[in-house]
Amino acid sequence: MSPADLRKRVRYWKNQLNLRAWTIRLVVIPCKDLPDNHAQVDYRADHDRATIRIRENEPNSEYWLVHELLHLVLAGLRPDHEGYNLLEEMAINRIARALCKAHKISCPPESEL
């Protein structure tokens, strides 16, 4: 999916996930700049601002977009959002998969999650 198409999908999913108040910047970056992740989000929940980084040529880019947006939906549950939380990631993966499958969007194999 092209960066322009992915930006359109940000607008669509912001509406679907009721994140309309958020200012979300999407950055498509070279794989070498995000070697250990498919995507990443940095956010300030107190200001409703976020930056989502997705690797260029990511085959399941819309899935990873939804995944990162779900972190924003759940931001209030863990306001410090410090560190990696395995249970949160597992829940987000399941929800992202269900949403994407319902919208007929390709998902990565479960082994990649």
CORQUIKA-V278715 format. One line per field, one symbol per residue. phi: phi as a letter, one per 20 degrees, with the letter a starting at -180 (. if undefined). burial: + if it has 9 or more other C-alpha atoms within 8 Angstrom, else -. A space follows every 10 residues. Layout:
BEGIN
phi->???
burial->???
END
This chain:
BEGIN
phi->.fgffffffg fffgffeldg ffecddcecf gfebfdcebb cdbcffdlcb cddcfflffd ffgffggfff gfgegffbff kemecgffff ffgfffffff ffeldfcffg fee
burial->-----++-++ --+++---+- -+-+-+-++- ---+---+++ +-+-+--+++ +++++----+ ++++++++++ +++-+----- ---------- -++--++--+ +---+-++-- ---
END
